[in-house]
Amino acid sequence: MSDDFDPFADVPRSRPSRRENEQEPAQQSFDPWADLPTRASRRRHGLELPTDAPGLGGMWQDDDASLTLDRGVGQGSEREPSPAPGGRILVVCTGNVCRSPYIHLRLAAELDGLGIEVTSAGTGALAGWPVDPGSVALLDAAGIDSTAFRARQLTVDMIEDADLVLTATRAHRRAVVQEAPLGLRKTFALVDFADLVADVQPQEVEAARGRSGVGKLVAAAGARRHLVHARPEDDDADIVDPFKMGPEVFAQMEREITPSLDAVVDRLRAVSQPI
């Protein structure tokens, strides 16, 4: 079992300080449902890349770095969120061109008409880029148009505006919560969240506190943490990074996403009202 993440730990732990040039020690576990953040969130536009996030090697090679300065379009403004009576979901991966746009656009299509806003961003986004062709092919096969999508860099404001933050891996979840501790209880790896909500009943959601159907489902999921055993290895909860890989890896990504996505959609439909 990985010692740097426990999605069901009860007590958050702080990381020890280190001297310059000293090797960073293994990160300690923290609780995604803790009641109090360890510190205030920092207001700034970009998040630091998690050093252990998968798929970073060679990401920037042979790419035009100037594109990373562009602000993503087609997803709305992070500081002027559009009305979303059903709640807001933010999906996060690294580049915001493969995994998170695929999850984002599938969720948006599946939840259409429920007043739920779905967006996405990357911890090290290829800002301004369209969806990777590998994910485009999968979305096209599902009848989902991705032409208007542009990648965005993740910000603290985006995290704090969301009712639910779903990440591609546990490493991304760590990066999100370390930068924006106020997102602690609403940030989950997609697979972990699907495991938590699989058996949530409508009456549990109705009794939970939240400003929207999405928020109430998050609260109900958190209340079940003692009933659900976390997957023991990070690899069991992580979605493969297909960036710069062939169609077979994108197909693997889709296979890893679909069961969890279907479970989350099923629960959200059950607790949301059409508008």
N, C-alpha and C positions, 0 to 999 in steps of 0.2 A: 504494500500500500504506500502511495506517495505520502511523504511526511510534510508536504508544504500546503496541503489543502484538506480541510474537512468540512464539507458543506452542511454538516449537522452538529458541529461543535457548539458548546454552550457559552464559551468564554473567548472573546477576542484577545489576541496577543499582539503586542507591538514588536517590531523588528529591532534587534540590537543595532546600535550605531557602529560604523566602521571607519577606520582611518583611510585616507587617500591611498589609492593603489593597493589596498588590502582586498583580497578576494571576498566577494559578497557571500555571506552565509546563507544557508537555506532559509527560505521564507517560512514564518510560522503560520499556523492555521488561524482563521478568524471566522466568526459566525455571521452568515449572511442574513440572519434574522435577529441579531442583537438589537436591543432597544435604543442604545445610545451610540452615536458615532465616536470614534477615537479622537477626532479633531474636526474643525470646521472645513468644509470644502473650499478649495481654492478657485477663485474666479479667473479663468484664463481661457484662451481660445483653443489651445492644443493640448493633448495628453502625451506624456512620454510613452514610448513603446515599451511594452513589457519585455524584458530581456529573455524571458523563457517562453514567449508566445511562439507557437509553431508557425512555420512558413515565412520567417523573416530572412533567411539566408538567401542572398542574391536578389532580393526583391527590387532593389534600386538599380541593379546593374543594367546597363544599356537602356535605361529609361530616361525620359526628359524630365529632369528634376524641377524645371520651371512649372510644370503642370501641377505640382503639389501645392503651389501657392493659390491655385484657383479655388473658389468656394463652390462646393457642390450645388447643383441646381436640381429642380424637379422634386425636392423633398420638403419645401417650405422653410421658414425661418425658425432657428432654434430659440430666438428670444421673443418672437411674436407667434406663438403656436395658434393654429387654427382651432376653431371650436371642435371639441371631440367629446360629446356627452357620454360615449361609451368607454372612454379612456384612451390613453396613449401608450403604445408599445415601441420601444427602441431596440433594434437588433444591431449587435456589434461583432465585428471580426477585425482582422488586421488592415487589409487594403481597401475594404468596402467595394470590392469588385467581383468577388466570387461567392463566398458563403453567405454573408449578411444580405446582399441584395436578393439572392435567391430565396432566402427565408422571408425577407421583408415583402417581396412582391407576391409570393405565394400566400402569406398570411393576409395581405391586403385583399387579394382576390377572394379568399375563402371567407373573410369576415365582412365583405362588402354589404352595406345596408344596415350595419349594426352600430354605426356612429363611432367606430374605433379607428383611430389614426395610427398608422404604422409607418415608421421611418427607420433609417439605418445610418451607420457611420462606422469609421475605422479608427483604431488606435494609432495606426500609421498609414493613413488613407492616401491612396493615389488620387488626390482630390481633383475633381473635374473629369475624371475618366468615366467612360460608360461601363456597363456590365461586361465582364470578360466573356468572350465568345463561347467558351465552354458552358457557362451558366445560361447564356442567351439561348443556346440550342435546347437546353432542358426546359427553360421557360416557354420557348416557342412551342415545344411539344405539348405543353400543358395549356396552350392557348392564351398565354400571358404576355402582354406587350411590355418590353423593357426599354424602348427607344428613348424615353424622356429621362431616364435615370442618369444621375451623375453622382460620383462618389463624394463623400464629405468627411472632413476630419472631426473626430469626436471632441466634444467640449463638455465641461462640467454643467453648463446650462442645459444641454440636451438631456443629460442624465437626470438632473433634478426636475425637469419638466415632465419626464416620463412617469407613468404609473407602474410600468414593468420594463426591465431591461433584460433582454435575452442575449446570451453570448454564444459564440461558436465553440469555445473551449473554457475550461476552468482557469487557464492562464489569463484569458481576456477578462473573466470576471474579477480576478484578483486585481488586474490593472485598473478596471473601472472603479472598484470600491476603494482602492488605495488612493486614488486621485479625488474621488467624490464620496466621502464616507456617508453622506446623507442618503446615498443610494444603497446602503448596506442591506436593508431588508427586502429590497425589490429587484435585486440583481442576481440572476441565475444563469448557469449554463443551460442551454435549451433542453438537453437530455435530462438534467437533474430536475428542472421544473416540470417536465412531462411526468417524471416518476412521482413527484409530489402531488400533482393534481389528478392523477389517473383515477383515484377513487373518491375524490371530493364530491360530496352530495350538494344539490342545490340549496338545501336548508342550511348547510354549513356556510355557504357563500352569503346567503341572505342575512345570517346572523353576524357576519363579519363586518368590521368597520372599513370604510373606504369611500373615496369621492366618486367612484365610477364602478361599473361592473368589473373592469380589469383590476382596479385597486382592491376590490372586495375579494376577488379570486386569489390575489397575491396574499392577502391577509389570511384567508382560509388555508392556503397552502402552507404558510408559515406555522400555523397552529398544528399542523400534522407532522412536523419535523421529527417528533419523537416516535411516530408510528412507521416511518419509512426508513429503511436502511440505505445509506448512500452507496453508490457503486464504489468498490474499493480502489480501483485504479483510475487515474486521470484519463488514460486511453479509453476506458470504458464509457466515458462521458464526453469525450472530445470528438468533434467532427473534422475529418481529414481536410487538410488545406490542398486544394487542387491547383493553386496558382502556378502557371507555367508548366502544367502537367497535361497529359493526354486525356482523351475522352473517357478512358477506363477509370481514371481517378475522379473525374466529375461524376461519373455514374456511381462510384462508391460514395461520394459526398451525398448524392441524392438518396441513396439507400440508407445512409446513416441519419439523414434529416427526417425523412418522411414519417416513420412511425411516431417520433416525438412530436413533430408538427401536427400530425393528425390528432394526437391525444390532446394537445393544447387547444386546437381549433374546436374539438368536440366539447371541451369544458367551457370555452368562451361562448360558444353558441348556446349552450345550455343556460348560462347565467346572464345573457345579454338580451336586450329588447330591441326588435327592429325599429328603425326610425323612418 
